[in-house]
């Protein structure tokens, strides 16, 4: 059942660019600098004429980078008193966007893996009414990825896309890349049940993926995903527990265990 809204968005559209920090230190600083350097809505910017809001969620960090950066750049800062998880933080941003009339939500990593200059490529299909969900893919022609552990390459390029295809019947090249854009009005649909505690961590991203693939129009576009130097840490996803958190939304939803 297709639950999409094919109408183009009115102009100017309100675009919410979100990123997330939990003790990312200099990595979140680099992300913020790159977002503002891209000058997406400035004169000559590719999103010129639309309204851009940048939101950073500080998920209980013990460092002061998010607050000090907010003083310098003036973005919207949402703060969790304790570490709640990326899914909890994404839920906060979705609610923030809907409560403030935003049209499109862009999600990007807080560890400087994503290129903010590619945000127009993600949002354009939503602006034009061609898709409700745009998945960034490092593995499409035109996409790029840097050095990563071989097990992560196998898991992200082959294993998770295969599991996703088996469960949803939809094939994407890159299903674990968190660099995405989505039309916020879809969350008025009663099909969604975002306020579930088991989605507070990595599961939220794959809950969203499942429903968008099964019930809405989607498209995949090439993007860059460059991992930071190993000394700064590849990821906070813990082996086994984190991998289960990534896989279980597909299994729970596909088998009808959860909704």
C-alpha atoms as one frame of an Amber mdcrd trajectory, in Angstrom:
protein
   0.000   0.000   0.000   1.506   3.294  -1.126   0.911   6.021   1.465   2.994
   8.693  -0.323   2.155  12.319  -0.962   3.221  13.053  -4.572   2.769  16.824
  -4.377   5.855  19.083  -4.558   6.593  21.076  -1.452   5.588  24.738  -1.376
   8.390  27.260  -1.703  10.105  28.417   0.335  10.422  25.078   2.075  11.657
  24.696   5.630  14.608  22.317   5.734  15.891  20.984   9.046  19.510  19.769
   9.039  20.237  17.665  12.103  23.391  16.178  13.534  24.105  14.382  16.792
  26.881  14.493  19.368  27.886  12.231  22.206  31.431  13.161  23.186  32.422
  13.691  19.541  34.835  16.469  20.549  36.676  17.879  17.517  34.605  15.754
  15.120  31.353  17.620  15.873  33.269  20.886  15.579  34.400  19.866  12.097
  30.824  18.941  11.140  29.417  22.305  12.204  32.162  24.210  10.423  31.511
  22.261   7.212  27.744  22.859   7.391  28.134  26.612   7.696  30.971  26.753
   5.180  28.696  25.058   2.631  26.404  28.136   2.878  23.523  26.048   1.530
  20.871  28.752   1.604  23.129  31.750   1.111  23.403  33.794  -2.049  24.144
  31.375  -4.847  23.675  28.347  -2.590  21.902  25.361  -4.123  19.048  25.683
  -1.614  18.790  29.458  -1.972  15.274  30.716  -1.246  14.461  27.969   1.256
  14.677  28.300   5.024  17.435  26.286   6.707  17.534  25.428  10.399  20.504
  23.552  11.829  19.813  21.445  14.925  22.419  19.686  17.046  21.357  17.167
  19.673  23.796  16.838  22.557  23.070  13.349  23.843  24.431  13.787  27.360
  28.015  14.630  26.389  30.564  15.208  29.139  32.507  17.627  26.934  31.382
  21.207  26.265  31.857  21.234  22.490  28.124  21.405  21.537  27.350  24.331
  23.873  30.486  26.289  22.985  29.824  25.779  19.273  26.217  26.908  19.728
  27.436  30.179  21.204  29.614  30.724  18.134  27.271  29.610  15.340  23.784
  30.098  16.784  22.233  26.771  15.716  19.379  25.197  17.675  20.752  23.016
  20.459  18.654  20.254  22.004  20.237  18.698  25.082  19.546  15.340  26.708
  20.430  15.415  30.406  21.904  11.918  30.171  22.923   9.706  27.267  19.619
   8.492  25.813  20.688   7.079  22.451  20.612   8.136  18.805  17.047   6.884
  18.309  15.747   8.945  21.201  17.572  11.975  19.796  16.188  11.476  16.282
  12.695  11.235  17.773  13.263  14.583  19.508  14.308  16.191  16.241  11.306
  14.787  14.362   8.991  16.255  17.006  10.885  19.545  16.964  10.565  19.774
  13.192   6.865  18.952  13.137   6.102  21.385  15.956   7.935  24.168  14.125
   6.525  23.655  10.631   9.581  22.062   9.020   9.025  20.253   5.712  12.172
  18.142   5.304  14.469  16.511   7.825  18.075  15.741   6.934  19.969  13.387
   9.241  23.755  13.374   9.183  26.465  11.914  11.381  28.143  13.928  14.103
  31.523  12.276  13.580  32.390  14.074  10.333  31.774  11.137   7.982  29.250
  12.983   5.789  29.686  15.883   3.371  27.181  18.718   4.028  27.746  20.063
   0.500  25.817  17.000  -0.731  22.659  17.891   1.214  21.004  19.495  -1.867
  21.322  16.123  -3.643  19.391  14.501  -0.790  16.594  17.045  -0.459  15.891
  17.821  -4.127  13.749  14.705  -4.775  11.630  15.569  -1.724  11.309  19.207
  -2.745  10.104  18.188  -6.199   7.611  15.614  -4.891   9.512  12.688  -6.402
  10.173  10.887  -3.116   9.288  10.958   0.571  12.584   9.364   1.606  16.049
   9.723   0.099  18.778   7.301   1.087  22.376   8.376   0.630  24.548   5.620
  -0.838  28.315   5.399  -0.819  28.117   2.371  -3.107  26.166   3.863  -6.022
  28.189   5.108  -9.007  29.276   8.607  -8.052  29.399   7.746  -4.365  32.638
   7.506  -2.410  33.907   5.802   0.693  37.241   5.856   2.450  39.173   3.265
   4.377  37.075   1.100   6.658  37.566  -2.285   8.313  36.888  -5.109   5.852
  34.187  -6.615   8.090  32.301  -3.301   8.001  32.574  -3.166   4.232  31.113
  -6.684   3.915  28.356  -5.962   6.441  27.296  -2.615   4.962  27.604  -3.399
   1.248  26.347  -6.988   1.209  24.899  -8.426   4.435  22.528  -5.702   5.626
  21.220  -4.815   2.126  20.507  -8.522   1.564  18.600  -8.837   4.857  16.674
  -5.646   4.067  15.725  -6.973   0.623  14.566 -10.299   2.072  12.331  -8.577
   4.619  10.952  -5.665   2.590  11.267  -6.908  -0.986  13.094  -3.662  -1.796
  16.739  -3.537  -2.840  19.075  -0.693  -1.935  22.837  -0.532  -2.360  23.473
   1.062   1.043  21.022   0.502   3.902  23.175   1.421   6.911  24.261   4.881
   5.800  22.625   7.363   8.181  22.925  10.281   5.715  19.260  10.623   4.699
  16.423  13.039   4.000  12.703  12.579   4.618   9.424  14.441   4.266   8.227
  15.255   7.773   4.502  15.327   6.965   4.537  11.520   6.609   4.756  11.259
  10.404   1.162  12.494  10.643   0.235   9.055   9.284  -1.058   6.828  12.148
   0.990   3.906  10.789   4.001   5.225  12.712   4.705   4.336  16.342   7.924
   6.206  17.106   7.460   6.387  20.874   8.745   2.926  21.682  11.592   2.552
  24.145  13.260  -0.236  22.155  13.862   2.315  19.397  15.920   4.638  21.607
  19.233   3.454  20.170  20.285   2.380  16.660  17.006   0.594  16.018  15.183
   3.840  15.225  17.114   4.361  11.984  16.124   0.919  10.692  12.555   1.239
  11.898  12.336   4.356   9.743  14.009   2.550   6.841  11.557  -0.362   6.995
   8.435   1.808   6.899   9.719   4.138   4.212  10.667   1.233   1.944   7.410
  -0.634   2.504   4.869   2.182   2.363   6.336   5.332   0.769   8.220   6.489
  -2.321  11.960   6.386  -1.954  15.053   6.974  -4.007  18.761   6.340  -3.505
  21.388   8.932  -4.444  25.198   8.773  -4.375  26.983  10.433  -1.455  30.378
  10.451   0.214  31.080   8.528   3.422  34.630   9.055   4.658  35.645   7.457
   7.948  37.721   9.563  10.352  41.285   8.536  11.215  41.369   5.331  13.247
  42.811   7.142  16.281  39.609   9.205  16.457  37.407   6.099  16.374  35.426
   4.593  13.490  32.103   4.204  15.280  30.384   3.868  18.661  28.451   0.771
  17.536  29.471  -2.072  19.838  29.897  -5.541  18.319  27.011  -7.984  18.881
  24.755  -5.686  20.934  24.950  -2.868  18.392  24.595  -5.235  15.445  21.503
  -6.798  17.031  20.032  -3.326  17.562  20.507  -2.677  13.832  18.984  -5.963
  12.645  16.088  -6.455  15.027  13.734  -3.749  13.633  13.749  -5.549  10.277
  13.143  -8.912  11.947  10.530  -7.666  14.436   8.580  -5.701  11.841   8.934
  -8.267   9.077   7.643 -11.043  11.348   4.892  -8.863  12.826   6.328  -9.060
  16.365   6.329  -5.253  16.696   4.685  -2.385  14.841
